[in-house]
Amino acid sequence: MTKASLAEVKVPVRIIVGSKDDQAFPDVNARPIASAIPNAEIEIIPNVTHYTFLARCNLWGKVVARSLCADPDEIDREEVHRRVSVDALKFFNRTLQR
């Protein structure tokens, strides 16, 4: 990805990222990418980490992949998933009904 290639994106884009993402830091990933794409939208969800967007972990996952399954205390992973799903539907309905 380059600024020039991102500037050529013509489709609607919405980026959702967690403010506590420690794998793809919002200030060096999502924000610059969103600002390089014409009319791109960005939402930064407070206190959400990179792995919050993964599926809920079962007991085995919590044992063998603890870091992928841990969210900040105030974050409900399933609620974040619902919120992002609703947001995606609204975005697609708004931008694809042209």
Protein Blocks (a to p, Z undefined) as FASTA:
>chain_A
ZZklmmmpmbdcdddddfklckbgfklmmmmmmmmpghiacdddehiafklmpccddfkl
mmmmmmlmpccfklcfklmmmmmmmmmmmmmmmmmmZZ
